[in-house]
Structures are given as C-alpha cells and as structure tokens.
C-alpha cells in the first residue's frame, strides 16, 4: 500500500464440474448476456428472417452456456488437483523435498490456468460477469478492524464520490460492528466490506471495480489514521490464488498456508455455484423463448412457462429439452428452402 500526503482541505462527512451439455466452437457472441437476468425475447411471426433471427439469438445463448460449462470444467480440474494437497496439509507434516514437489505441481497448475484463459489468476471464471463477478482489494496497511482502547473517527472518500463516508469506532468495538458501519455506506456503490485474516477487504461488483482501482482519500482522529491532513491510501488487489502456496513451498513453509488453501477451495465452490446459477437462468430463458407447435392448430407459439410449483428438476429438464430443440431446428433451418 502506498501512502502519499497531498495538500488538500478537510473532508465533508455524511453520517461460484459438470460435463458440458452442449458442445460449441463459436467464439464471437453478439448477444449481450452480461446480465443473466436479461430476458431472451421470442420473435413473433413465421417468416424465414424472423425464424432465422430467433434461432440465431438462441444459438448465441447456447454459446454463452458453453463458456460457462467450460469454466465449470476448469474449476473442477483445479479443485481435483488441489484437494490432495489440502488433505495432506490437514493430515500430517511434509518434508522439504515433498513441499518442493508440490511447489512444482502448483507452478504447472498456475501455467495451465493461464494458458486456458477460462480462469484468472485468482481462479475466478472469466465468464462470470456483472454482479456474479467479484473484484477484491485489501487495505492491509491500515488496520480498521482490531479493537482499540480509544474512541476513533475515520473518514474515507472514494473516487468519483461527492461526499465522504465517516465512521466512529468505539473503544473495544468488535470487527463485525465496524464492517456493518462501512457496509451501510458502501452497499449503494456495489461494494462490500469483509474481513480477510483480520484485515479489511473491499469486494466490488461490476463497475464498482473502477472505484477501488483509484486511491482512497482518508482522514482520521485516533491511532489508526493519525489526525491531520488527509492522505491517499492505495488499496491492493487480491493476490494470485496460488502464488502464496508456491512461495511457501519453496521456503519449506507450506504447512503455514493451510488456511489460505482452505479459502481457495471454498472460493472455488462459490464460483462453481454462481456458474451453475447463471447457466440455469439462461437455460430457463431459452425454454420460455422458443416457440412450440400446438397439437390442435399446428401453429407456433411461445412455450408456456412451468408453474411456480414445479420442482427445480422439472424446470431444468424443460430447459434442456428446449435447448436440444433449438439445436435440431437450427440444423434444419440451414437445409430447408422456403
């Protein structure tokens, strides 16, 4: 963290493995599905252009699903390679030679992840966008969470904001209370304050990432941030997920990183869950958007959504059937002449 003292005035204060279901080789997506809740609208009419347009949109949804599935597979592979290490660290100590071998395996895993391009260095899927993505920054040089014996006042001004946010930290105040105070101010910006190994971590969603990439103007009254002119505090992006493990293995101190590895494994589970949720949303939209042929008239009409009482399994099966129907009719459309 960099601390720079500018000459500025005082601040105003206002108190996440399943195999892929659909194979695809398409790379470019023209449909904007960054928000998984954006509906896929069915196009009325039986004209050839309208039908081709609808099939094109649904094919793009299939491509998006394929990307999510590929990310799930990449996470599953990473988890499969890290699980034996986690079990070993919990069971017993390792010799220096064993730790060095694990360091080599972790280095190979890191290279494989970067070459695939499906996960970033934090093992977060690139396919996760919008509110599903998380960008983490740490304020590791300013301790706002540890209880202190004096009353303190801290004011922070984030980039692009007109007013600063101020919190009062009472003597002996628990970290959970401080986090709650911060989150009341940060939540409207799409940022969440969390505790990571006793240090403050700021988690940004979507565009809020741009806010945390800029320095934070901080002013205090107490021992954490000495009273005086405001200072610029640079938040540090979350480090690579595997880098601390590799460094510890080279030093023969891998056992000290058990908690870090557990957090990485939990993060993989979270990412996998979010990928599945995003994929199922798109599948359900596909099922609703694709027209079906009624037995009585033979006319095409949008598929009626399943009732709210339908089970999760029934909804998923319906979406998968609609998805298969899209694939079949897309092929037929290329061969059919009208």
C-alpha positions in Angstrom: 0.0 0.0 0.0 1.3 3.4 -0.9 0.7 6.4 1.4 1.0 9.8 -0.2 0.3 13.0 1.7 -1.3 15.6 -0.6 -2.1 19.2 0.3 -5.9 19.1 0.4 -8.5 20.6 2.6 -10.7 18.8 5.1 -13.4 16.4 4.0 -17.2 16.8 4.3 -18.7 13.9 6.1 -22.1 12.2 5.8 -23.0 10.2 8.8 -19.2 -19.7 -7.6 -17.6 -29.6 -12.7 -20.4 -31.0 -14.5 -19.5 -32.1 -18.1 -20.7 -29.9 -20.8 -24.2 -30.4 -22.1 -23.8 -28.6 -25.3 -20.7 -28.6 -27.5 -19.8 -25.4 -29.5 -16.9 -24.0 -31.4 -18.3 -20.4 -31.8 -16.1 -17.8 -30.3 -17.8 -14.4 -31.0 -21.0 -13.6 -29.2 -23.0 -10.6 -30.5 -25.7 -11.1 -27.9 -25.1 -9.2 -24.7 -25.7 -11.7 -21.9 -23.6 -10.0 -19.3 -26.7 -9.7 -17.2 -28.0 -13.3 -16.8 -31.4 -11.8 -15.8 -31.9 -10.1 -19.2 -34.8 -11.9 -20.9 -34.4 -13.5 -24.3 -37.4 -12.3 -26.2 -39.2 -14.5 -28.7 -39.8 -13.1 -32.1 -43.3 -13.4 -33.4 -44.2 -14.5 -36.9 -43.4 -17.4 -39.1 -41.3 -15.6 -41.8 -37.9 -17.0 -42.6 -35.9 -13.9 -41.5 -37.8 -13.8 -38.2 -37.2 -17.5 -37.6 -33.5 -17.3 -38.5 -33.1 -14.3 -36.2 -34.7 -16.2 -33.3 -32.6 -19.2 -33.9 -29.5 -17.0 -34.1 -30.3 -15.5 -30.7 -30.8 -18.8 -29.1 -27.7 -20.2 -30.6 -25.8 -17.3 -29.1 -27.3 -18.3 -25.7 -26.0 -21.8 -26.3 -22.5 -20.3 -26.9 -22.7 -18.4 -23.6 -23.8 -21.6 -21.8 -20.9 -23.5 -23.4 -18.5 -20.9 -22.0 -20.0 -21.2 -18.5 -19.7 -25.0 -18.8 -16.0 -24.7 -19.9 -15.3 -22.6 -16.8 -17.0 -25.1 -14.6 -14.7 -27.8 -16.0 -11.7 -25.7 -15.5 -12.7 -25.1 -11.8 -13.3 -28.8 -11.4 -9.8 -29.6 -12.7 -8.2 -27.1 -10.4 -10.2 -28.4 -7.4 -9.2 -32.0 -8.3 -5.5 -31.1 -8.2 -5.7 -29.0 -5.0 -7.8 -31.4 -3.0 -5.0 -34.0 -2.3 -2.8 -31.1 -1.1 -5.5 -29.8 1.3 -5.9 -33.3 2.7 -2.2 -33.8 3.1 -1.8 -30.5 4.9 -4.6 -31.4 7.3 -3.2 -34.9 8.0 0.5 -34.5 8.6 3.7 -32.6 8.1 5.7 -32.8 4.9 9.4 -32.9 4.3 11.2 -30.2 2.4 11.5 -32.4 -0.7 7.8 -33.2 -0.7 7.0 -29.5 -0.4 9.2 -28.7 -3.3 7.5 -31.3 -5.4 4.1 -29.7 -4.5 5.6 -26.3 -5.4 6.4 -27.6 -8.9 2.9 -29.0 -9.3 1.3 -25.7 -8.2 3.5 -23.9 -10.7 2.3 -26.2 -13.5 -1.3 -25.7 -12.4 -0.8 -21.9 -12.5 0.6 -22.1 -16.0 -2.2 -24.4 -17.2 -4.8 -22.0 -15.8 -3.3 -19.0 -17.6 -2.9 -20.9 -20.9 -6.6 -22.0 -20.8 -7.8 -18.4 -20.3 -11.0 -19.6 -18.6 -9.9 -18.6 -15.1 -8.0 -15.6 -13.9 -5.0 -15.7 -11.6 -7.4 -15.7 -8.6 -9.2 -18.8 -10.1 -12.3 -16.7 -10.8 -14.0 -17.7 -14.0 -13.7 -15.1 -16.8 -17.2 -16.0 -17.9 -18.7 -14.6 -14.6 -19.8 -11.0 -15.4 -22.0 -8.4 -13.8 -23.0 -9.0 -10.2 -21.7 -12.6 -10.4 -18.1 -11.4 -10.7 -16.1 -10.2 -7.7 -13.1 -7.9 -7.5 -11.3 -7.9 -4.2 -9.0 -5.3 -2.8 -7.2 -5.2 0.6 -6.4 -2.3 2.9 -3.6 -4.2 4.6 -1.6 -1.2 5.8 -4.4 0.5 7.7 -6.0 -1.7 10.5 -9.6 -0.6 10.9 -10.8 -3.9 12.4 -8.7 -4.7 15.5 -10.3 -3.5 18.8 -8.5 -0.5 20.4 -8.9 1.2 23.8 -9.7 4.7 22.5 -12.5 6.2 20.5 -11.6 7.0 16.9 -13.1 8.7 13.9 -12.2 7.7 10.3 -13.4 9.4 7.2 -13.0 7.9 3.7 -13.7 9.5 0.3 -13.8 7.1 -2.6 -13.1 8.0 -6.2 -15.9 9.6 -8.1 -18.0 10.3 -4.9 -19.1 13.8 -3.9 -19.3 13.1 -0.2 -17.1 11.2 2.2 -18.3 8.5 4.5 -17.4 8.7 8.2 -17.5 6.0 10.9 -16.9 6.2 14.6 -15.0 3.3 16.2 -15.8 2.9 19.9 -13.3 1.6 22.4 -13.1 -2.2 22.2 -15.5 -2.3 19.2 -15.9 -5.7 17.5 -14.8 -6.0 13.9 -18.3 -7.1 12.9 -19.7 -3.7 14.1 -17.1 -1.8 12.1 -17.9 -3.9 9.0 -21.6 -3.1 9.4 -20.9 0.6 9.6 -18.8 0.5 6.5 -21.3 -1.6 4.5 -24.1 0.9 5.2 -22.1 3.4 3.2 -20.6 1.0 0.6 -23.6 -1.1 -0.3 -25.2 1.6 -2.6 -21.9 1.7 -4.6 -21.9 -2.1 -5.2 -19.0 -2.6 -2.7 -18.9 -4.9 0.4 -16.5 -4.7 3.3 -15.3 -8.1 4.6 -12.7 -9.4 7.0 -9.9 -11.5 5.5 -7.4 -12.8 8.1 -8.3 -9.9 10.3 -7.7 -7.3 7.6 -10.2 -5.2 5.8 -11.1 -6.4 2.3 -13.3 -4.5 -0.1 -15.2 -6.6 -2.6 -16.5 -4.8 -5.7 -19.2 -5.9 -8.2 -19.2 -5.0 -11.9 -18.4 -1.3 -12.4 -17.5 -0.6 -8.8 -14.2 -2.2 -9.6 -13.2 1.1 -11.2 -13.8 2.9 -7.9 -11.4 0.7 -5.9 -8.7 0.9 -8.6 -8.3 4.6 -7.6 -6.7 5.8 -4.3 -8.9 6.4 -1.3 -8.7 9.7 0.5 -8.6 9.0 4.2 -8.6 11.2 7.3 -8.7 10.1 10.9 -8.8 11.1 14.5 -7.0 8.4 16.5 -4.1 5.9 16.3 -5.1 4.0 13.1 -5.1 7.1 10.9 -3.3 10.0 12.8 -5.1 13.3 12.9 -4.1 15.9 10.3 -4.4 16.4 6.6 -6.0 13.6 4.5 -3.7 11.0 3.0 -4.2 8.9 -0.1 -4.4 5.2 0.6 -3.9 2.8 -2.3 -5.9 -0.5 -2.0 -4.0 -3.5 -3.1 -5.7 -6.0 -5.5 -6.2 -9.5 -4.2 -3.0 -11.6 -4.9 -3.0 -14.6 -7.1 -4.6 -17.6 -5.5 -1.7 -20.0 -6.0 1.2 -17.6 -5.5 1.3 -17.7 -1.7 1.3 -21.5 -1.8 4.1 -21.6 -4.3 6.2 -19.2 -2.3 5.6 -21.1 0.9 6.5 -24.4 -0.8 9.8 -23.0 -2.0 10.6 -21.9 1.6 9.5 -25.2 3.1 6.7 -23.4 5.0 3.7 -24.9 3.1 2.1 -26.0 6.4 1.5 -22.4 7.3 -0.7 -21.9 4.3 -3.4 -24.4 5.3 -6.0 -21.6 6.0 -5.2 -19.9 2.7 -5.7 -23.2 0.8 -9.0 -23.7 2.6 -10.2 -20.3 1.5 -9.1 -21.1 -2.1 -11.1 -24.3 -2.0 -14.2 -22.5 -0.6 -13.8 -19.8 -3.3 -13.8 -22.5 -6.0 -17.1 -23.9 -4.6 -18.6 -20.4 -4.6 -17.6 -19.8 -8.2 -18.9 -23.1 -9.3 -22.3 -22.4 -7.7 -22.5 -19.0 -9.3 -21.7 -20.5 -12.7 -24.4 -23.1 -12.3 -27.0 -20.4 -11.3 -26.0 -18.2 -14.3 -26.3 -21.2 -16.6 -29.7 -22.3 -15.4 -31.1 -18.8 -15.7 -30.1 -18.8 -19.4 -31.5 -22.3 -19.9 -34.8 -21.3 -18.4 -34.9 -18.2 -20.6 -34.2 -20.4 -23.6 -37.1 -22.7 -22.7 -39.5 -19.7 -22.5 -38.4 -18.0 -25.7 -38.5 -21.0 -28.1 -41.8 -21.4 -29.9 -43.6 -24.8 -29.7 -46.1 -26.3 -32.2 -49.5 -26.9 -30.7 -51.3 -30.2 -31.4 -54.6 -28.5 -32.2 -53.6 -25.9 -34.7 -50.1 -26.7 -35.7 -49.3 -23.0 -35.1 -46.2 -21.8 -33.3 -46.5 -20.0 -30.1 -44.1 -19.3 -27.2 -43.7 -22.1 -24.7 -45.8 -21.7 -21.6 -43.6 -21.3 -18.6 -43.7 -24.0 -16.0 -45.8 -23.2 -12.9 -44.1 -21.8 -9.9 -44.8 -25.0 -8.0 -42.7 -27.0 -10.5 -39.6 -28.6 -9.0 -36.1 -27.5 -9.8 -35.5 -30.8 -11.6 -38.7 -30.2 -13.8 -37.6 -26.7 -14.7 -34.1 -27.9 -15.6 -35.4 -30.8 -17.7 -37.7 -28.4 -19.6 -34.9 -26.0 -20.3 -32.6 -28.8 -21.6 -35.4 -30.2 -23.9 -35.9 -26.7 -25.3 -32.2 -26.3 -25.8 -32.0 -29.6 -27.7 -35.0 -28.5 -29.8 -33.1 -25.3 -30.7 -30.1 -27.3 -31.9 -32.2 -29.6 -34.1 -34.2 -26.8 -35.7 -31.1 -24.7 -36.3 -29.6 -27.5 -38.4 -32.9 -28.0 -40.2 -33.1 -24.3 -41.0 -29.8 -24.4 -42.9 -31.1 -27.1 -45.1 -34.7 -26.1 -45.6 -35.7 -23.9 -48.6 -38.7 -21.7 -48.5 
